[in-house]
Amino acid sequence: MAQIRIRNTGVRIEDEQEVLSFLNNQNVLYEHWDMSKLPVELKEKFVLSDEEKQQILATYDAEIKDLASRRGYQIWDVITLSEATPNLEELLQKFEAVHTHTEDEIRAITAGKGIFIIKGSEDVGYFDVELEAGDVISVPESTPHFFTLMDNRKIVAVRLFIEKEGWIATPFEDPEFVSSK
């Protein structure tokens, strides 16, 4: 279950209904997939073959198609990041810069943990959404944000796109953003 940390105040939101309400108020889609559907051998595996990625997509085919039909997504894939990922540090540096997209950025976490840092409404400011397996989040288009790994430095996620080129990041310079974990 996702947890929220509001950066300005340090307030943590851990209750499921409060997390859902908070994210809804920030126009962030949040859902949860049933992780018991995922084959045991894939639950903590962070280096995946193309066949294993296809197995994840097949396992969650109904959920993916439901999201796609509701939100206009056209294509999807599986991404995995871990210490085994070549050039992981360079990739994370690229990810860890506040930016926006011309479409939603959506991820469904199937293993590991990750964190979205999102610019909320004026009264909230930046907040962290700590995600784990089963969490599905969609950051609205044009919303300043970035994604990174948590301390475990491992994640597997389904990503959905409207455009075939995927998300194109536009840097967002914001003097209000203070990098801190």
Contact map, one row per residue, 1 for C-alpha under 8 A:
1110000000000001000000000000000100000000000000000000000000000000000000000000000000000000000000000000000000000000000000000000000000111110000000000000000000000000000000000000000000000
1111000000000101001000000000000000000000000000000000000000000000000000000000000000000000000000000000000000000000000000000000000011110010000000000000000000000000000000000000000000000
1111100000011110001000000000000000000000000000000000000000000000000000000000000000000000000000000000000000000000000000000000000011100000000000000000000000000000000000000000000000000
0111110000011100001000000000000000000000000000000000000000000000000000000000000000000000000000000000000000000000000000000000001111000000000000000000000000000000000000000000000000000
0011111001111000000000000000000000000000000000000000000000000000000000000000000000000000000000000000000000000000000000000000001110000000000000000000000000000000000000000000000000000
0001111111110000000000000000000000000000000000000000000000000000000000000000000000000000000000000000000000000000000000000001111100000000000000000000000000000000000000000000000000000
0000111111100000000000000000000000000000000000000000000000000000000000000000000000000000000000000000000000000000000000000000111100000000000000000000000000000000000000000000000000000
0000011111000000000000000000000000000000000000000000000000000000000000000000000000000000000000000000000000000000000000000001111000000000000000000000000000000000000000000000000000000
0000011111100000000000000000000000000000000000000000000000000000000000000000000000000000000000000000000000000000000000000000000000000000000000000000000000000000000000000000000000000
0000111111110000000000000000000000000000000000000000000000000000000000000000000000000000000000000000000000000000000000000000000000000000000000000000000000000000000000000000000000000
0000111011111000000000000000000000000000000000000000000000000000000000000000000000000000000000000000000000000000000000000000000000000000000000000000000000000000000000000000000000000
0011110001111100000000000000000000000000000000000000000000000000000000000000000000000000000000000000000000000000000000000000000000000000000000000000000000000000000000000000000000000
0011100000111110011000000000000000000000000000000000000000000000000000000000000000000000000000000000000000000000000000000000000000000000000000000000000000000000000000000000000000000
0111000000011111011000000000000000000000000000000000000000000000000000000000000000000000000000000000000000000000000000000000000000000000000000000000000000000000000000000000000000000
0010000000001111111000000000000000000000000000000000000000000000000000000000000000000000000000000000000000000000000000000000000000000000000000000000000000000000000000000000000000000
1100000000000111111100000000000000000000000000000000000000000000000000000000000000000000000000000000000000000000000000000000000000000000000000000000000000000000000000000000000000000
0000000000000011111110000000000000000000000000000000000000000000000000000000000000000000000000000000000000000000000000000000000000000000000000000000000000000000000000000000000000000
0000000000001111111111000000000000000000000000000000000000000000000000000000000000000000000000000000000000000000000000000000000000000000000000000000000000000000000000000000000000000
0111000000001111111111100000000000000000000000000000000000000000000000000000000000000000000000000000000000000000000000000000000000000000000000000000000000000000000000000000000000000
0000000000000001111111110000010000000000000000000000000000000000000000000000000000000000000000000000000000000000000000000000000000000000000000000000000000000000000000000000000000000
0000000000000000111111111000000000000000000000000000000000000000000000000000000000000000000000000000000000000000000000000000000000000000000000000000000000000000000000000000000000000
0000000000000000011111111100000000000000000000000000000000000000000000000000000000000000000000000000000000000000000000000000000000000000000000000000000000000000000000000000000000000
0000000000000000001111111111110000000000000000000000000000000000000000000000000000000000000000000000000000000000000000000000000000000000000000000000000000000000000000000000000000000
0000000000000000000111111111110000000000000000000000000000000000000000000000000000000000000000000000000000000000000000000000000000000000000000000000000000000000000000000000000000000
0000000000000000000011111111000000000000000000000000000000000000000000000000000000000000000000000000000000000000000000000000000000000000000000000000000000000000000000000000000000000
0000000000000000000001111111000000000000000000000000000000000000000000000000000000000000000000000000000000000000000000011000000000000000000000000000000000000000000000000000000000000
0000000000000000000000111111100000000000000000000000000000000000000000000000000000000000000000000000000000000000000000000000000000000000001100000000000000000000000000000000000000000
0000000000000000000000111111110000000000000000000000000000000000000000000000000000000000000000000000000000000000000000000000000000000000111100000000000000000000000000000000000000000
0000000000000000000000110011111000000000000000000000000000000000000000000000000000000000000000000000000000000000000000000000000000000001111100000000000000000000000000000000000000000
0000000000000000000100110001111100000000000000000000000000000000000000000000000000000000000000000000000000000000000000000000000000000011110000000000000000000000000000000000000000000
0000000000000000000000000000111110000000000000000000000000000000000000000000000000000000000000000000000000000000000000000000000000000011100000000000000000000000000000000000000000000
1000000000000000000000000000011111000000000000000000000000000000000000000000000000000000000000000000000000000000000000000000000000000111000000000000000000000000000000000000000000000
0000000000000000000000000000001111100000000000000000000000000010000000000000000000000000000000000000000000010000000000000000000000000111000000000000000000000000000000000000000000000
0000000000000000000000000000000111111000000000000000000000000000000000000000000000000000000000000000000000000000000000000000000000000100000000000000000000000000000000000000000000000
0000000000000000000000000000000011111100000000000000000000000000000000000000000000000000000000000000000000000100000000000000000000001100000000000000000000000000000000000000000000000
0000000000000000000000000000000001111110000000000000000000000000000000000000000000000000000000000000000000000000000000000000000000000000000000000000000000000000000000000000000000000
0000000000000000000000000000000001111110000000000000000000100000000000000000000000000000000000000000000000000000000000000000000000000000000000000000000000000000000000000000000000000
0000000000000000000000000000000000111111011000000000000100100000000000000000000000000000000000000000000000000000000000000000000000000000000000000000000000000000000000000000000000000
0000000000000000000000000000000000011111111000000000000000000000000000000000000000000000000000000000000000000000000000000000000000000000000000000000000000000000000000000000000000000
0000000000000000000000000000000000000111111000000000000000000000000000000000000000000000000000000000000000000000000000000000000000000000000000000000000000000000000000000000000000000
0000000000000000000000000000000000000011111110000000000000000000000000000000000000000000000000000000000000000000000000000000000000000000000000000000000000000000000000000000000000000
0000000000000000000000000000000000000111111110000001000000000000000000000000000000000000000000000000000000000010000000000000000000000000000000000000000000000000000000000000000000000
0000000000000000000000000000000000000111111110000000000000000000000000000000000000000000000000000000000000000110000000000000000000000000000000000000000000000000000000000000000000000
0000000000000000000000000000000000000000111111000000000000000000000000000000000000000000000000000000000000000011000000000000000000000000000000000000000000000000000000000000000000000
0000000000000000000000000000000000000000111111110000000000000000000000000000000000000000000000000000000000000010000000000000000000000000000000000000000000000000000000000000000000000
0000000000000000000000000000000000000000000111110000000000000000000000000000000111000000000000000000000000000010000000000000000000000000000000000000000001110000000000000000000000000
0000000000000000000000000000000000000000000011111000000000000000000000000000000111010000000000000000000000000000000000000000000000000000000000000000000000000000000000000000000000000
0000000000000000000000000000000000000000000011111111100000000000000000000000000100000000000000000000000000000000000000000000000000000000000000000000000000000000000000000000000000000
0000000000000000000000000000000000000000000000111111100000000000000000000000000000000000000000000000000000000000000000000000000000000000000000000000000000000000000000000000000000000
0000000000000000000000000000000000000000000000011111110000000000000000000000000000000000000000000000000000000000000000000000000000000000000000000000000000000000000000000000000000000
0000000000000000000000000000000000000000000000011111111000000000000000000000000000000000000000000000000000000000000000000000000000000000000000000000000000000000000000000000000000000
0000000000000000000000000000000000000000010000011111111100000000000000000000000000000000000000000000000000000000000000000000000000000000000000000000000000000000000000000000000000000
0000000000000000000000000000000000000000000000011111111110000000000000000000110000000000000000000000000000000000000000000000000000000000000000000000000000000000000000000000000000000
0000000000000000000000000000000000000000000000000111111111000000000000000000000000000000000000000000000000000000000000000000000000000000000000000000000000000000000000000000000000000
0000000000000000000000000000000000000000000000000011111111100000000000000000000000000000000000000000000000000000000000000000000000000000000000000000000000000000000000000000000000000
0000000000000000000000000000000000000100000000000001111111110000000000000000010000000000000000000000000000000000000000000000000000000000000000000000000000000000000000000000000000000
0000000000000000000000000000000000000000000000000000111111111001000000000000110000000000000000000000000000000000000000000000000000000000000000000000000000000100000000000000000000000
0000000000000000000000000000000000000000000000000000011111111000000000000000000000000000000000000000000000000000000000000000000000000000000000000000000000000000000000000000000000000
0000000000000000000000000000000000001100000000000000001111111000000000000000000000000000000000000000000000000000000000000000000000000000000000000000000000000000000000000000000000000
0000000000000000000000000000000000000000000000000000000111111111000000000000000000000000000000000000000000000000000000000000000000000000000000000000000000000000000000000000000000000
0000000000000000000000000000000000000000000000000000000011111111100000000000000000000000000000000000000000000000000000000000000000000000000000000000000000000000000000000000000000000
0000000000000000000000000000000000000000000000000000000000011111110000000000000000000000000000000000000000000000000000000000000000000000000000000000000000000000000000000000000000000
0000000000000000000000000000000010000000000000000000000000011111111000000000000000000000000000000000000000000000000000000000000000000000000000000000000000000000000000000000000000000
0000000000000000000000000000000000000000000000000000000010011111111100000000000000000000000000000000000000000000000000000000000000000000000000000000000000000000000000000000000000000
0000000000000000000000000000000000000000000000000000000000001111111110000000000000000000000000000000000000000000000000000000000000000000000000000000000000000000000000000000000000000
0000000000000000000000000000000000000000000000000000000000000111111111000000000000000000000000000000000000000000000000000000000000000000000000000000000000000000000000000000000000000
0000000000000000000000000000000000000000000000000000000000000011111111111000000000000000000000000000000000000000000000000000000000000000000000000000000000000000000000000000000000000
0000000000000000000000000000000000000000000000000000000000000001111111111100000000000000000000000000000000000000000000000000000000000000000000000000000000000001000000000000000000000
0000000000000000000000000000000000000000000000000000000000000000111111111000000000000000000000000000000000000000000000000000000000000000000000000000000000000000000000000000000000000
0000000000000000000000000000000000000000000000000000000000000000011111110000000000000000000000000000000000000000000000000000000000000000000000000000000000000000000000000000000000000
0000000000000000000000000000000000000000000000000000000000000000001111111000000000000000000000000000000000000000000000000000000000000000000000000000000000000000000000000000000000000
0000000000000000000000000000000000000000000000000000000000000000001111111100000000000000000000000000000000000000000000000000000000000000000000000000000000000000010000000000000000000
0000000000000000000000000000000000000000000000000000000000000000001110111111000000000000000000000000000000000000000000000000000000000000000000000000000000000001111000000000000000000
0000000000000000000000000000000000000000000000000000000000000000000100011111000000000000000000000000000000000000000000000000000000000000000000000000000000000001111100000000000000000
0000000000000000000000000000000000000000000000000000000000000000000000001111100000000000000000000000000000000000000000000000000000000000000000000000000000000001111100000000000000000
0000000000000000000000000000000000000000000000000000000000000000000000001111110000000000000000000000000000000000000000000000000000000000000000000000000000000111100000000000000000000
0000000000000000000000000000000000000000000000000000100010000000000000000011111000000000000000000000000000000000000000000000000000000000000000000000000000000111000000000000000000000
0000000000000000000000000000000000000000000000000000100110000000000000000001111100000000000000000000000000000000000000000000000000000000000000000000000000011110000000000000000000000
0000000000000000000000000000000000000000000000000000000000000000000000000000111110000000000000000000000000000000000000000000000000000000000000000000000000011110000000000000000000000
0000000000000000000000000000000000000000000001110000000000000000000000000000011111001000000000000000000000000000000000000000000000000000000000000000000001111000000000000000000000000
0000000000000000000000000000000000000000000001100000000000000000000000000000001111111001000000000000000000000000000000000000000000000000000000000000000011110000000000000000000000000
0000000000000000000000000000000000000000000001100000000000000000000000000000000111111001000000000000000000000000000000000000000000000000000000000000000011100000000000000000000000000
0000000000000000000000000000000000000000000000000000000000000000000000000000000011111101000000000000000000000000000000000000000000000000000000000000000011000000000000000000000000000
0000000000000000000000000000000000000000000000100000000000000000000000000000000011111101000000000000000000000000000000000000000000000000000000000000000000000000000000000000000000000
0000000000000000000000000000000000000000000000000000000000000000000000000000000111111111000000000000000000000000000000000000000000000000000000000000000000000000000000000000000000000
0000000000000000000000000000000000000000000000000000000000000000000000000000000000111111000000000000000000000000000000000000000000000000000000000000000000000000000000000000000000000
0000000000000000000000000000000000000000000000000000000000000000000000000000000000001111111000000000000000000000000000000000000000000000000000000000000000000000000000000000000000000
0000000000000000000000000000000000000000000000000000000000000000000000000000000011111111111100000000000000000000000000000000000000000000000000000000000000000000000000000000000000000
0000000000000000000000000000000000000000000000000000000000000000000000000000000000000011111110000000000000000000000000000000000000000000000000000000000000000000000000000000000000000
0000000000000000000000000000000000000000000000000000000000000000000000000000000000000011111111000000000000000000000000000000000000000000000000000000000000000000000000000000000000000
0000000000000000000000000000000000000000000000000000000000000000000000000000000000000011111111100000000000000000000000000000000000000000000000000000000000000000000000000000000000000
0000000000000000000000000000000000000000000000000000000000000000000000000000000000000001111111110000000000000000000000000000000000000000000000000001100000000000000000000000000000000
0000000000000000000000000000000000000000000000000000000000000000000000000000000000000000111111111000000000000000000000000000000000000000000000000000000000000000000000000000000000000
0000000000000000000000000000000000000000000000000000000000000000000000000000000000000000011111111000000000000000000000000000000000000000000000000000000000000000000000000000000000000
0000000000000000000000000000000000000000000000000000000000000000000000000000000000000000001111111000000000000000000000000000000000000000000000000111000000000000000000000000000000000
0000000000000000000000000000000000000000000000000000000000000000000000000000000000000000000111111100000000000000000000000000000000000000000000000111000000000000000000000000000000000
0000000000000000000000000000000000000000000000000000000000000000000000000000000000000000000011111110000000000000000000000000000000000000000000001100000000000000000000000010000000000
0000000000000000000000000000000000000000000000000000000000000000000000000000000000000000000000011111000000000000000000000000000000000000000000011100000000000000000000000011110000000
0000000000000000000000000000000000000000000000000000000000000000000000000000000000000000000000001111100000000000000000000000000000000000000000111100000000000000000000001111100000000
0000000000000000000000000000000000000000000000000000000000000000000000000000000000000000000000000111110000000000000000000000000000000000000011111000000000000000000000001111000000000
0000000000000000000000000000000000000000000000000000000000000000000000000000000000000000000000000011111110000000000000000000000000000000000011100000000000000000000000111100000000000
0000000000000000000000000000000000000000000000000000000000000000000000000000000000000000000000000001111100000000000000000000000000000000000011000000000000000000000000110000000000000
0000000000000000000000000000000000000000000000000000000000000000000000000000000000000000000000000000111110000000000000000000000000000000000111000000000000000000110000100000000000000
0000000000000000000000000000000000000000000000000000000000000000000000000000000000000000000000000000111111000000000000000000000000000000011111000000000000000000100000000000000000000
0000000000000000000000000000000000000000000000000000000000000000000000000000000000000000000000000000101111100000000000000000000000000000011110000000000000000011100000100000000000000
0000000000000000000000000000000000000000000000000000000000000000000000000000000000000000000000000000000111110000000000000000000000000001111000000000000000000011100000000000000000000
0000000000000000000000000000000000000000000000000000000000000000000000000000000000000000000000000000000011111000000000000000000000000001110000000000000000001111000000000000000000000
0000000000000000000000000000000010000000000000000000000000000000000000000000000000000000000000000000000001111100000000000000000000001111100000000000000000001110000000000000000000000
0000000000000000000000000000000000000000000000000000000000000000000000000000000000000000000000000000000000111111100000000000000000111111000000000000000000111100000000000000000000000
0000000000000000000000000000000000100000001000000000000000000000000000000000000000000000000000000000000000011111000000000000000000011110000000000000000000111100000000000000000000000
0000000000000000000000000000000000000000011111000000000000000000000000000000000000000000000000000000000000001111100000000000000000011100000000000000000001111000000000000000000000000
0000000000000000000000000000000000000000000100000000000000000000000000000000000000000000000000000000000000001111110000000000000000011000000000000000000111110000000000000000000000000
0000000000000000000000000000000000000000000000000000000000000000000000000000000000000000000000000000000000001011111000000000000001111000000000000000110111100000000000000000000000000
0000000000000000000000000000000000000000000000000000000000000000000000000000000000000000000000000000000000000001111100000000000001110000000000000011110011100000000000000000000000000
0000000000000000000000000000000000000000000000000000000000000000000000000000000000000000000000000000000000000000111110000000000111100000000000000011110000000000000000000000000000000
0000000000000000000000000000000000000000000000000000000000000000000000000000000000000000000000000000000000000000011111000000000111100000000000001111000000000000000000000000000000000
0000000000000000000000000000000000000000000000000000000000000000000000000000000000000000000000000000000000000000001111100000011110000000000000001110000000000000000000000000000000000
0000000000000000000000000000000000000000000000000000000000000000000000000000000000000000000000000000000000000000000111110000011110000000001000111100000000000000000000000000000000000
0000000000000000000000000000000000000000000000000000000000000000000000000000000000000000000000000000000000000000000011111000111000000000000000111000000000000000000000000000000000000
0000000000000000000000000100000000000000000000000000000000000000000000000000000000000000000000000000000000000000000001111111111000000000000000000000000000000000000000000000000000000
0000000000000000000000000100000000000000000000000000000000000000000000000000000000000000000000000000000000000000000000111111100000000000000000000000000000000000000000000000000000000
0000000000000000000000000000000000000000000000000000000000000000000000000000000000000000000000000000000000000000000000011111100000000000000000000000000000000000000000000000000000000
0000000000000000000000000000000000000000000000000000000000000000000000000000000000000000000000000000000000000000000000011111100000000000000000000000000000000000000000000000000000000
0000010100000000000000000000000000000000000000000000000000000000000000000000000000000000000000000000000000000000000000011111111000000000000000000000000000000000000000000000000000000
0000011100000000000000000000000000000000000000000000000000000000000000000000000000000000000000000000000000000000000000111111111000000000000000000000000000000000000000000000000000000
0000011100000000000000000000000000000000000000000000000000000000000000000000000000000000000000000000000000000000000011110001111100000000000000000000000000000000000000000000000010000
0001111100000000000000000000000000000000000000000000000000000000000000000000000000000000000000000000000000000000000011110001111110000000000000000000000000000000000000000000000000000
0001111000000000000000000000000000000000000000000000000000000000000000000000000000000000000000000000000000000000001111000000011111000000000000000000000000000000000000000000000000000
0111100000000000000000000000000000000000000000000000000000000000000000000000000000000000000000000000000000000000001111000000001111100000000000000000000000000000000000000000000000000
0111000000000000000000000000000000000000000000000000000000000000000000000000000000000000000000000000000000000000111100000000000111110000000000000000000000000000000000000000000000000
1110000000000000000000000000000000000000000000000000000000000000000000000000000000000000000000000000000000001000111100000000000011111010000000000000000000000000000000000000000000000
1100000000000000000000000000000000000000000000000000000000000000000000000000000000000000000000000000000000001111110000000000000001111110000000000000000000000000000000000000000000000
1000000000000000000000000000000000100000000000000000000000000000000000000000000000000000000000000000000000011111100000000000000000111110000000000000000000000000000000000000000000000
1000000000000000000000000000000111100000000000000000000000000000000000000000000000000000000000000000000000011110000000000000000000011111000000000000000000000000000000000000000000000
1100000000000000000000000000011110000000000000000000000000000000000000000000000000000000000000000000000000011100000000000000000000111111100000000000000000000000000000000000000000000
0000000000000000000000000000111110000000000000000000000000000000000000000000000000000000000000000000000001111000000000000000000000000111110000000000000000000000000000000000000000000
0000000000000000000000000001111000000000000000000000000000000000000000000000000000000000000000000000000001110000000000000000000000000011111000000000000000000000000000000000000000000
0000000000000000000000000001110000000000000000000000000000000000000000000000000000000000000000000000000111100000000000000000000000000001111100000000000000000000000000000000000000000
0000000000000000000000000011100000000000000000000000000000000000000000000000000000000000000000000000000111000000000001000000000000000000111110101000000000000000000000000000000000000
0000000000000000000000000011100000000000000000000000000000000000000000000000000000000000000000000000001110000000000000000000000000000000011111100000000000000000000000000000000000000
0000000000000000000000000000000000000000000000000000000000000000000000000000000000000000000000000001111110000000000000000000000000000000001111100000000000000000000000000000000000000
0000000000000000000000000000000000000000000000000000000000000000000000000000000000000000000000000001111100000000000000000000000000000000000111110000000000000000000000000000000000000
0000000000000000000000000000000000000000000000000000000000000000000000000000000000000000000000000011100000000000000001100000000000000000001111111000000000000000000000000000000000000
0000000000000000000000000000000000000000000000000000000000000000000000000000000000000000000000000111000000000000000001100000000000000000000001111100000000000000000000000001000000000
0000000000000000000000000000000000000000000000000000000000000000000000000000000000000000000000001111000000000000000111100000000000000000001000111110000000000000000000000000000000000
0000000000000000000000000000000000000000000000000000000000000000000000000000000000000000000000111110000000000000000111000000000000000000000000011111000000000000000000000000000000000
0000000000000000000000000000000000000000000000000000000000000000000000000000000000000000000000110000000000000000011110000000000000000000000000001111100000000000000000000000000000000
0000000000000000000000000000000000000000000000000000000000000000000000000000000000000000000100110000000000000000011100000000000000000000000000000111110000000000000000000000000000000
0000000000000000000000000000000000000000000000000000000000000000000000000000000000000000000100000000000000000000111000000000000000000000000000000011111111100000000000000000000000000
0000000000000000000000000000000000000000000000000000000000000000000000000000000000000000000000000000000000000000111000000000000000000000000000000001111111000000000000000000000000000
0000000000000000000000000000000000000000000000000000000000000000000000000000000000000000000000000000000000000000000000000000000000000000000000000000111110000000000000000000000000000
0000000000000000000000000000000000000000000000000000000000000000000000000000000000000000000000000000000000000001100000000000000000000000000000000000111111000000000000000000000000000
0000000000000000000000000000000000000000000000000000000000000000000000000000000011100000000000000000000000000001110000000000000000000000000000000000111111100000000000000000000000000
0000000000000000000000000000000000000000000001000000000000000000000000000000000111100000000000000000000000000011110000000000000000000000000000000000110111110000000000000000000000000
0000000000000000000000000000000000000000000001000000000000000000000000000000000111000000000000000000000000001111110000000000000000000000000000000000100011111000000000000000000000000
0000000000000000000000000000000000000000000001000000000000000000000000000000011110000000000000000000000000001111000000000000000000000000000000000000000001111100000000000000000000000
0000000000000000000000000000000000000000000000000000000000000000000000000000011100000000000000000000000000111110000000000000000000000000000000000000000000111110000000000000000000000
0000000000000000000000000000000000000000000000000000000010000000000000000001111000000000000000000000000000111100000000000000000000000000000000000000000000011111000000000000000000000
0000000000000000000000000000000000000000000000000000000000000000000000000001111000000000000000000000000011110000000000000000000000000000000000000000000000001111100000000000000000000
0000000000000000000000000000000000000000000000000000000000000000000100001111100000000000000000000000000011100000000000000000000000000000000000000000000000000111110000000000000000000
0000000000000000000000000000000000000000000000000000000000000000000000001111000000000000000000000000001111000000000000000000000000000000000000000000000000000011111101100000000000000
0000000000000000000000000000000000000000000000000000000000000000000000011110000000000000000000000000001000000000000000000000000000000000000000000000000000000001111101000000000000000
0000000000000000000000000000000000000000000000000000000000000000000000001110000000000000000000000000000000000000000000000000000000000000000000000000000000000000111111100000000000000
0000000000000000000000000000000000000000000000000000000000000000000000000110000000000000000000000000000000000000000000000000000000000000000000000000000000000000111111000000000000000
0000000000000000000000000000000000000000000000000000000000000000000000000000000000000000000000000000000000000000000000000000000000000000000000000000000000000000001111110000000000000
0000000000000000000000000000000000000000000000000000000000000000000000000000000000000000000000000000000000000000000000000000000000000000000000000000000000000000111111110000000000000
0000000000000000000000000000000000000000000000000000000000000000000000000000000000000000000000000000111010000000000000000000000000000000000000000000000000000000101011111000000000000
0000000000000000000000000000000000000000000000000000000000000000000000000000000000000000000000000000110000000000000000000000000000000000000000000000000000000000000011111100000000000
0000000000000000000000000000000000000000000000000000000000000000000000000000000000000000000000000011100000000000000000000000000000000000000000000000000000000000000000111110000000000
0000000000000000000000000000000000000000000000000000000000000000000000000000000000000000000000000011100000000000000000000000000000000000000000000000000000000000000000011111000000000
0000000000000000000000000000000000000000000000000000000000000000000000000000000000000000000000001111000000000000000000000000000000000000000000000000000000000000000000001111100000000
0000000000000000000000000000000000000000000000000000000000000000000000000000000000000000000000000111000000000000000000000000000000000000000000010000000000000000000000000111110000000
0000000000000000000000000000000000000000000000000000000000000000000000000000000000000000000000000110000000000000000000000000000000000000000000000000000000000000000000000011111000000
0000000000000000000000000000000000000000000000000000000000000000000000000000000000000000000000000100000000000000000000000000000000000000000000000000000000000000000000000001111110000
0000000000000000000000000000000000000000000000000000000000000000000000000000000000000000000000000000000000000000000000000000000000000000000000000000000000000000000000000000111111000
0000000000000000000000000000000000000000000000000000000000000000000000000000000000000000000000000000000000000000000000000000000000000000000000000000000000000000000000000000011111000
0000000000000000000000000000000000000000000000000000000000000000000000000000000000000000000000000000000000000000000000000000010000000000000000000000000000000000000000000000011111100
0000000000000000000000000000000000000000000000000000000000000000000000000000000000000000000000000000000000000000000000000000000000000000000000000000000000000000000000000000001111110
0000000000000000000000000000000000000000000000000000000000000000000000000000000000000000000000000000000000000000000000000000000000000000000000000000000000000000000000000000000011111
0000000000000000000000000000000000000000000000000000000000000000000000000000000000000000000000000000000000000000000000000000000000000000000000000000000000000000000000000000000001111
0000000000000000000000000000000000000000000000000000000000000000000000000000000000000000000000000000000000000000000000000000000000000000000000000000000000000000000000000000000000111
